[in-house]
Amino acid sequence: MTALGSEALVTRVRDLAASIFDGARGSHAWDHTLRVVRLCEHIGAAEDADMTVLRIAAYLHDIGRGDQDEANGRICHAERGAERAAPLLAPLPLDDGQRANILHCIRSHRFRGGQRPESLEARILFDADKLDAIGAVGVARAYLFAGEVGARLHCPEKPVDQTRPYGPEDTGYREYIVKLRHVHRRMLTAEGRRLAEARHAFMTRFFERFLEEMEGRA
């Protein structure tokens, strides 16, 4: 690190990123980013990561999310986020390898994205972002997102594979079936896998109970 120390640099990026999230939807608002940063710090310490790269990538990883939401999913927020991050990183005292790694982390963090996380820091960011999508917080966020897109509580009369995202059929249960129940098997670090198992078990039991109550069996 050059004239600007590592901690001061990360703080500068944090403050810049925070301003981008004014007016963001609650399910992907600034508090999600802060939880991902904390998870990155936890996993990164266990995995001996470059914490400057990892923390900067974590603060910036969702800055393209608003574009995806406005386009109802037609834009990939990971790709857009990397595009938006590049000019922000250009003037910062990072070496070329760090800068490229941060952009790779952002570009490859999406669960349904087309790029596989290759660097250690990218794998950690991927895991941290996915951990915040499962467990108790994950269930809460699934229903928060469903409310944001105008979804119903449940859509039992239609098979999940015939439902559509970003509308009345995009329920919390749909998100669980389509995405969340698979997350724990996609983790890329040892610590991420350990944390995911407990979150997955809680979430699975929640949705089992949800169906029991919806069907009047409990």
C-alpha positions in Angstrom: 0.0 0.0 0.0 1.3 3.5 -0.9 0.7 6.9 0.7 -2.9 6.1 1.7 -2.9 3.3 4.3 -4.9 0.2 3.9 -7.5 1.0 6.6 -7.9 4.6 5.3 -8.4 3.2 1.8 -11.0 0.7 2.8 -12.8 3.5 4.8 -12.8 5.7 1.7 -14.4 2.9 -0.4 -16.9 2.2 2.4 -18.1 5.8 2.5 -18.3 6.0 -1.3 -20.2 2.7 -1.5 -22.7 3.7 1.2 -23.8 6.8 -0.8 -24.7 4.6 -3.7 -27.3 2.7 -1.7 -29.6 5.7 -1.0 -33.1 4.5 -1.9 -32.1 0.9 -2.5 -34.7 -1.9 -2.0 -34.6 -3.3 1.6 -33.6 -6.8 0.6 -30.4 -5.6 -1.0 -29.8 -2.3 1.0 -26.7 -1.2 2.7 -27.3 -3.4 5.7 -26.9 -6.5 3.5 -23.5 -5.2 2.3 -22.4 -4.6 5.9 -23.4 -8.2 6.9 -21.4 -9.5 3.9 -18.4 -7.4 4.9 -18.5 -8.9 8.4 -18.8 -12.4 7.0 -15.9 -11.7 4.7 -13.8 -10.5 7.6 -14.6 -13.7 9.5 -14.0 -16.1 6.6 -11.0 -14.1 5.3 -9.2 -14.3 8.6 -9.6 -18.1 8.6 -8.5 -18.4 5.0 -5.6 -16.0 5.1 -7.0 -13.7 2.4 -5.8 -10.3 1.1 -8.1 -8.4 3.4 -7.8 -5.0 1.6 -8.9 -6.6 -1.7 -11.6 -8.6 0.1 -13.1 -5.8 2.1 -13.1 -3.4 -0.9 -14.8 -6.0 -3.1 -17.4 -6.7 -0.4 -18.3 -3.0 0.0 -18.7 -2.7 -3.8 -20.2 -6.1 -4.7 -23.8 -5.0 -5.0 -23.4 -1.4 -6.4 -25.1 -2.7 -9.6 -28.1 -4.2 -7.9 -30.3 -1.2 -8.4 -29.9 -1.5 -12.2 -31.0 -5.2 -12.0 -34.0 -4.4 -9.9 -35.1 -1.5 -12.2 -34.8 -3.9 -15.2 -36.7 -6.7 -13.4 -33.8 -9.0 -13.6 -32.9 -8.4 -17.2 -29.5 -6.9 -16.2 -26.9 -8.9 -14.3 -26.0 -6.8 -11.2 -22.6 -8.5 -10.9 -21.5 -7.5 -14.4 -23.0 -4.1 -14.0 -21.4 -3.7 -10.6 -17.9 -4.5 -12.0 -18.5 -1.9 -14.8 -19.5 0.7 -12.2 -16.6 -0.2 -9.9 -13.8 0.1 -12.5 -13.7 3.9 -12.6 -14.1 4.1 -8.8 -11.0 1.9 -8.4 -8.9 3.6 -11.1 -7.6 6.5 -9.0 -7.0 4.4 -5.8 -3.5 3.4 -4.7 -3.9 -0.3 -5.6 -1.6 -2.4 -7.8 -2.9 -3.8 -11.0 -3.3 -7.3 -9.6 -5.4 -6.0 -6.6 -7.6 -3.9 -8.9 -8.2 -6.8 -11.3 -8.9 -9.2 -8.4 -11.5 -6.8 -6.9 -13.3 -6.5 -10.2 -13.2 -10.3 -10.6 -14.7 -10.7 -7.1 -17.6 -8.4 -8.0 -18.2 -10.0 -11.4 -18.2 -13.6 -10.1 -20.1 -13.3 -6.8 -23.6 -13.9 -8.2 -25.2 -17.3 -7.6 -26.7 -17.5 -11.0 -23.9 -15.7 -12.7 -21.8 -17.1 -15.6 -18.4 -16.6 -14.0 -16.8 -18.9 -11.5 -14.9 -17.3 -8.6 -11.3 -18.2 -9.2 -9.2 -16.2 -6.6 -9.4 -16.9 -2.9 -10.9 -13.5 -2.3 -13.6 -14.1 -4.9 -14.5 -17.5 -3.4 -14.8 -15.9 0.1 -17.0 -13.1 -1.2 -19.2 -15.6 -3.0 -19.6 -17.6 0.2 -20.3 -14.6 2.4 -22.9 -13.2 0.0 -24.6 -16.6 -0.2 -24.5 -17.1 3.6 -26.6 -13.9 3.9 -29.2 -15.5 1.7 -29.9 -18.5 3.9 -30.7 -19.1 7.6 -32.9 -16.8 9.6 -31.7 -13.7 7.7 -32.1 -15.5 4.4 -35.8 -16.3 5.2 -36.5 -12.8 6.2 -34.8 -11.4 3.1 -36.7 -13.8 0.8 -40.0 -12.4 2.1 -38.8 -8.9 2.1 -37.9 -9.3 -1.6 -41.3 -10.9 -2.3 -43.0 -7.9 -0.8 -40.9 -5.6 -2.9 -42.0 -7.2 -6.2 -45.6 -7.5 -5.1 -45.7 -11.3 -4.5 -48.3 -13.2 -2.6 -47.5 -15.1 0.6 -47.8 -18.4 -1.2 -48.8 -19.7 -4.6 -49.8 -23.4 -4.0 -52.1 -23.8 -7.0 -49.2 -23.5 -9.5 -46.0 -25.7 -9.6 -43.0 -23.7 -8.8 -41.3 -24.5 -12.1 -44.2 -22.8 -13.9 -44.1 -19.6 -11.8 -42.4 -16.3 -12.9 -40.0 -14.1 -11.0 -40.5 -10.4 -10.2 -44.3 -10.6 -9.8 -47.1 -12.0 -7.7 -45.8 -15.6 -8.1 -42.3 -14.7 -6.8 -42.9 -15.9 -3.2 -40.5 -16.6 -0.4 -41.2 -20.3 -0.8 -40.4 -20.0 -4.6 -37.1 -18.5 -3.8 -36.3 -21.3 -1.4 -37.2 -24.0 -3.9 -35.5 -22.3 -6.9 -32.3 -21.1 -5.2 -31.9 -21.1 -1.4 -32.1 -24.9 -0.7 -29.2 -25.4 -3.1 -26.9 -22.8 -1.6 -25.2 -24.9 1.0 -23.9 -27.2 -1.6 -22.3 -24.4 -3.6 -20.0 -23.1 -0.9 -16.3 -22.7 -1.9 -14.4 -22.4 1.4 -14.2 -24.7 4.4 -15.4 -22.0 6.8 -18.2 -21.1 4.5 -19.4 -24.7 4.3 -19.3 -25.0 8.1 -21.4 -21.8 8.6 -23.8 -22.8 5.8 -24.8 -26.2 7.3 -26.4 -24.7 10.4 -28.1 -21.9 8.4 -29.4 -24.5 5.9 -30.8 -26.7 8.6 -32.7 -23.8 10.2 -34.1 -22.6 6.9 -35.2 -26.1 5.8 -37.1 -26.6 9.0 -38.7 -23.2 8.7 -40.1 -24.0 5.2 -41.3 -27.4 6.3 -43.2 -25.8 9.1 -44.5 -23.1 6.8 -46.1 -25.7 4.5 -47.5 -27.5 7.5 -49.2 -24.3 8.7 -50.3 -23.3 5.2 -52.0 -26.7 4.8 -53.6 -26.7 8.2 -51.5 -29.6 9.5 -49.9 -27.7 12.4 
